[in-house]
Amino acid sequence: MSVEITSWGVGVAFLTGIALLLGVVIGRRRHPNAGSAEDGDPSGTLAALSRQTSDIVFEVDASGRIDRAFGLPRAGWAAEEMPTHLAADFIHPEDLAAASASFLAAVRGKEVAPIEVRGRQRKGRFRWYELRCAGFRTSAGERRVLVVCRDIQDHRLALAALVESEARYRSVLDQSPLGWLVVDSELNLVTANQAYADLVGARSVHDLNDNLWVSPGLHSLAVPEIVERIVKGETVHKELSYTSTFGKRVDVRAHISPVLDERGEVSGGQILFVNLSESRELEEQLRQSQKMEAVGRLAGGIAHDFNNYLTVILGCGEVVSESSEAGSEIHSAGKQIVETAERSATLTRQLLAFSKRHVSAPEFLNLAAVVEGLTPMLHRLLGETIELICEAKPIGGKIWADPSLLEQVIVNLAVNAGEAMPNGGKLEISVRDTEPSGSTAEGSIELTVRDSGIGIDDETKSRIFEPFFTTKSETGGTGLGLSTVYGIVREMNGSIEIESRVSQGSTFRIQIPKVGGLNRSMPEPKTARKPAADSPNERILLVDDEPMIRRLALTTLSRAGYEVIEAPDGEAAIELFGSLSPPVELLLTDVMMPGMNGAELADQIRAKDPTLRILFMSGYVESVLSDDSGALPADVDLLQKPFSPRALRDRVRSALDRPEKDPFEAVLPKVGA
C-alpha cells in the first residue's frame, strides 16, 4: 500500500510535467516551422511515456472532445476503432456527473483530486479506473485537459474481498463469548472484541482506548513478570477476579500469548479471556444443593427417631387421658400431652417437606382448615412487628393435595413476605371459592398471600420462580423457596400468579382445582375410621426395630382383641411367618429397619401369600415406597408416625377390611397428571 501511495504521489508531478510538455509540443506542431507525425505527437514524447505505464491517457479540449489518446489497446480499442471523440461516452452514466465536475474544474485551472469511475471497454463492459485530470494551456492559449486513467478493477476487487474478510473476522470475534484483546509492544490497544468490553464493563470497544490498563482485570496483568515472559515468547495462563465498572463481580481465566511479526519477533501480545462467572455460579449452586441434600438426610434421620418417640408420647398421653376421669387434673394433663405431641408431629412433617425428604401422599383437604391450623406457627415465624390477618372461613369444596406440601407452600410464601417487610408491615392470607371455568368444571379454591413489603421489579418478577435465582446476599438464601412453591402448585394441577410493584407490596394468587363432587360419592379413604368388631381375633405380624413402638402397638392391638406376634427385624419376621399356623392376616411393619427394610420384607412375604394385607409404618414417607412419579402408589397402605393408639386401631381395622381391589383407588385423581 505504501508503494502505491508513493507512485501516485509521483504521478501528480508526472501528470503536471506531461501537461507542460504537451503544451510545448502542441505549440511546436502548430508553429509554421513545426514538424508533423502520423500519431499527432510530433516528438513521440507522450506515446513513449504512455508505453512505460499501464495507464490510458487522453488529451481533451475544453468542449470535451478527445484530440488524442494513448494506451487505448489496454481497454480493447485500437486508435482507428475509437467510436467517438467525446470523453463522456467512455464514462458510466452513474459516474458521469462526478467526472464532468472534475473535468470542468481542471479546465478552469483548479487542482483536482482523483476520483474513481467506471470506464467502458470495447465489448461494452465496464471496469473501474482512477481518473486524474490536469488542465494546461497550449502555446496558442487554448485550454486543454490531460486525463490519465489507471485501471483499479483488480485493486477494488481485492479491497472488497479484504473488507468482506475483515467484516467476517470482526463478526466472528464480536459474536464469540470469549473476550479478546491485542496490544502492541508499547501495550497500546490494537484491537478488541465486544465480549472483552462487556467483561470489563465498557459500553463499546471504542471506550477502551482511554486508560486501557487501569480497566478492571488488566492492571494485574500489566506487571513486569508477565510482560517479560511474553517478550521471551512464552504463553501465560492466569485466573483472576475483579469487579467491573458496572459493579458486577467477574471471574475470568486469561490466556496471554505473544504476537509475532513477519520476522518472527515479538511485536505485541494477545489476551484471551474465558468468563468463569457462570461456571462458578453453577458450582456454588451445586454446593448449595449438596448442602440441602445433606440437611435433608440429617433431617430424615432425626425425624425417623423423633417420630418414634412422639408415637410413644402420643400413646401414653392418650392412655392417661382415656383412663382418667373427665375434668380431672390427670385427664387434662393427658390431653395436653397429646396436643403437644401432635403439634410436634406437625413441625416434623414441615421439616421433612422443607428438606425434600417427603414423597407425595395426597388426600382430601379443606384449604381453609389447613391455613387456620398453620396460623399459630405463622405468628411465631413472622414475629411481633408483622400483623398477620388470616381470612380462612369454612368453604364447601375440597382439594386433592399432600398436606405437608401444601403447608410448605403457605409457610414459604409467608416467610418470603416477612423478609420483604424488614421494618414490619401487614400480611394477609385469605381463602375463597371461585366459580367453575372451562379448565375446572368443579371450580377452584383460591389462596391469596398479600404483603405490604418492598415489592418486586419487573425484571425480578420474570425470573422469580427460576431455581437458584435469589435477590438475597450470598449467605441469605438458596433461591429454591419460590421454585419449590411453583413445582408443588403445578403438581396439584394448580396455577400461581404474582402481582407486584416496587414499594407497593406483592400479591401471590394460587388456584387449586376443587374435587368437591368426588368425595361425596366415593367410599371412605384409607384414613377413615371404621368401627371395630366386638372381638376381631385376627392375627397380626408386627415388625419394628424400636422396642418402644412394638410395646405400644402390642398393648394397643391386644386390648382391641387382636392376636399379635412381634418380630424385631425382617429376617426374624420371615422365619416366624413360615412357622405360623394358622397364618397371619396382616403384616404391620416399619419401613426403615437395619438390614432388610419393610418394602423388601413385604415383597418376600407377598411371594408366599399374595392375599396378605400389609400396613406400613414410617416416620417419613421413604422413596422405597414411592413410584416413578415420586407419589405414594394407591395400593400402598401407610400409617405415618407419630400415631395415636386410636389411629393405629382404626388403620389396622381399615387395612383388614379393605377388599382385594380397592374401588377408591380407581377414581382418585392422579397427582401431576
Secondary structure, 3 states (H helix, E strand, C coil): CHHHHHHHHHHHHHHHHHHHHHHHHHHHHHCCCCCCCCCCCCCCHHHHHHHCCCCEEEEEECCCEEEEEECHHHHCCCHHHCCCCEHHHHECHHHHHHHHHHHHHHHCCCCCCCEEEEEECCCCCEEEEEEEEEEEECCCCCEEEEEEEEECHHHHHHHHHHHHHHHHHHHHHHHCCCEEEEEECCCCEEEECHHHHHHHCCCCHHHHCCCHHHCCCCCCCCCHHHHHHHHCCCCEEEEEEEECCCCCEEEEEEEEEEEECCCCCEEEEEEEEEECHHHHHHHHHHHHHHHHHHHHHHHHHHHHHHHHHHHHHHHHHHHHHHCCCCCCHHHHHHHHHHHHHHHHHHHHHHHHHHCCCCCECCEEECHHHHHHHHHHHHHHHHCCCEEEEEECCCCCCCEEECHHHHHHHHHHHHHHHHHCCCCCEEEEEEEEEECCCCCCCCCEEEEEEEECCCCCCHHHHCCCCCCCCCCCCCCCCCCCHHHHHHHHHHHCCCEEEEEECCCCCEEEEEEEEECCCCCCCCCCCCCCCCCCCCCCCCEEEEECCCHHHHHHHHHHHHHCCCEEEEECCHHHHHHHHHHCCCCCCEEEEECCCCCCCHHHHHHHHHHHCCCCEEEEEECCCCHHHCCCCCECCCCCCEEECCCCHHHHHHHHHHHHHCCCCCHHHHHCCCCCC
